[in-house]
Amino acid sequence: MKQKKKSGKRMAAIAAGLMLAAAVILLLVGRDRGQHQQEETIMIEGTDKARYAPGEEVLVSLTVCNESKKRAENLRLELVASFLGEEIDSISQSVSLEAEEQKSLSVSWQPPKEDYRGYLLEVRLSDQTGQRLASETIGVDVSSNWVKFPRYGYVCQYGEDEAAEEKIARMNRYHINAVEYYDWHALHHEPLPPTATKEDPGVWEDWSGRRIFGETIQRYLKAAQKKNMVNMAYNMIYAGTDSFVETVDGKPGRGSQWQIFFAPDNERGEGAFSFSMGQSPSGNGNLYFMNPLNPDWQNYIFTKQKQVFEVLEFDGWHGDTVGDWGRMTDASGNPLGMDEEGNPIYEVKETYRQFLNEAKKALGDYYLSFNPVGAQGIEQANTSMVDVLYTEFWPWDTDRDGVPYVTYASLAAEVERAREESKPYSFDSKGKSLVVKAYINYNSTKSTMNLPGVLLCDSAVYAAGGSRLELGNGNHMLHVEYYPDDTIPMGEELEQQMEKLADFTVAYENLLRDGQEPVARTVKIEEQPVSPDGQYDTIWAYTKADETYEILHLINLLGTDSAWRDEVGEKPAPASVSNLTVAYYTEREVTQVRLASFSIEGGTSQELEFEVGEDEAGRYVSFSVPELTYWDLIYMQ
């Protein structure tokens, strides 16, 4: 039920909260007053944090403008908070604007005490008659810990003059609650130079010769902490560079005793398992891989990571790999180790669970996330004590059933499988939400990212209950695996859509990734092709449910294909459709049907009229969907 907060004490607190804020998002609404045209504007810059602890106050920064040459008196500025479409709070105040005046404000809101909830805040501006002049929305996440609803971003530039604070502030607008610090370190086996201290971390070069300023990293860390973002230090779990395996005088280095080698029957290579990164002025352009199950290597790398935490205030370790390369042995030709049942292990991907569990023990209260590249060995991560699930998909890899990761449905299936397998290892027994890294427009030469390819992939992943790592470094989007090579901007339209999508996925996180299970439901749409598995040129009817809701995701693939990569950036936008007559077959009693979409009315939920019927296929609920552009979320109570 909507609760009005109108006490004098409350209003005084709102008035006291007015403060200067920058303006980013613009919504213009005009109105006629006789012969004079007057325009009022609301602009929302964002919230002060990416995530709020229960009981923590939310601050929304905005600007109200009067663009006419006439004074606007006693306008009503109202903030309405909603949870899954139901208004739970409303606070308001009077605002008067001089002719052509711009007034910057900050409105505070106290969320309910419940933990792990997403809200939609709508700021409305009305005249004295109650006529709506303008409105804007933003999402708010109230969660005591980021691991339930991870929203990963990244940074990758650490020069002396980097605008660290500005980049973090821009990422905050996308509600990013964890930052991956990519290639911040000196060398993989020696993340920090020995001279680095907390008081003076110093300056060092990475493998490519880039100068890394410790003070810049510190500025990133402090700025992110103020926004309630978690800071994760990137590093491989099992890699050392050239100087680790061979000394300058050609003798075996310390790491040589822990290396792994291609097995004799492995057709993918021979000799030491290594990977070339590129030209390195220090001669450290190659990665040599260590045995993750070697206890001496584990002790070495865990000690190095803990030394990092003593110097720089990271919150955890983001571990990386290079994917599956077949059967390997240790330097003596022996297996890499034994599994829990005593069987020999020859594949690196079979070592992950044991390594991650040991790493988590060693790290203690620090977070651990991990990337089994290509989702190879992802089942090991899913069944480990790792805090956050994460994987980088490539189209040449396949799932455990041999299905290549090519389509939207293949990504969604892995998100679902990860949630199911990780249930016993999640703090709430609902499973963990997989963070998906998948490079859109990988071979594109376009001037900007292709909007349809990005939005369709994101829609599929979020509908499945996952999230994406794609935004970061301020206002950039990844399209290649070496983050500093990212050179294609999003473009203004995609930036705006990504803000709306970020607000939407936060506001409805309790319907997207809070224990919802896939269910088999028949869905029919008059005069439109429908598929349950995301076939091209159809409307993908993706059906899920929880204890309270039947959930129907409509993902629009009409007039476009079902491949997620959109390599050259030419995927066409799906054909928008309107007034869809939908029949959703379920035996559960439905009392309410609501629809929300990031592309409709700022994500605000609208109630749909519905009818209950029955035919030879069973009992169904029928309703009309006003429009479908990319992705509509329909939830039936």
Secondary structure as UniProt FT lines:
FT   HELIX           8..16
FT   STRAND          25..33
FT   TURN            34..35
FT   STRAND          36..47
FT   TURN            54..55
FT   STRAND          58..66
FT   STRAND          72..83
FT   TURN            84..85
FT   STRAND          86..97
FT   TURN            99..100
FT   STRAND          102..109
FT   STRAND          117..126
FT   TURN            128..129
FT   STRAND          132..142
FT   TURN            146..147
FT   STRAND          152..155
FT   TURN            160..161
FT   HELIX           164..172
FT   TURN            173..175
FT   STRAND          178..181
FT   TURN            182..183
FT   TURN            188..189
FT   TURN            194..195
FT   STRAND          203..205
FT   TURN            207..208
FT   STRAND          211..213
FT   HELIX           214..226
FT   TURN            227..228
FT   STRAND          230..236
FT   STRAND          239..241
FT   HELIX           242..245
FT   TURN            248..249
FT   HELIX           254..258
FT   STRAND          259..262
FT   TURN            264..265
FT   TURN            267..268
FT   STRAND          274..276
FT   TURN            281..282
FT   STRAND          286..290
FT   TURN            292..293
FT   HELIX           295..311
FT   STRAND          316..320
FT   STRAND          327..330
FT   TURN            331..332
FT   STRAND          337..338
FT   TURN            340..341
FT   STRAND          344..345
FT   HELIX           348..350
FT   HELIX           352..363
FT   TURN            364..365
FT   STRAND          367..370
FT   HELIX           373..375
FT   TURN            376..377
FT   HELIX           378..382
FT   STRAND          388..392
FT   TURN            395..396
FT   TURN            400..401
FT   TURN            405..406
FT   HELIX           408..421
FT   HELIX           423..425
FT   TURN            427..428
FT   STRAND          435..437
FT   TURN            440..443
FT   HELIX           451..464
FT   STRAND          467..468
FT   STRAND          471..472
FT   TURN            473..475
FT   STRAND          476..477
FT   HELIX           483..485
FT   HELIX           492..507
FT   HELIX           509..512
FT   STRAND          517..518
FT   STRAND          523..525
FT   TURN            526..527
FT   STRAND          530..531
FT   TURN            536..537
FT   STRAND          539..545
FT   STRAND          550..556
FT   TURN            558..559
FT   TURN            567..568
FT   STRAND          577..585
FT   STRAND          593..596
FT   TURN            598..599
FT   HELIX           601..603
FT   STRAND          606..608
FT   STRAND          610..615
FT   TURN            616..617
FT   STRAND          618..628
FT   STRAND          631..636
//
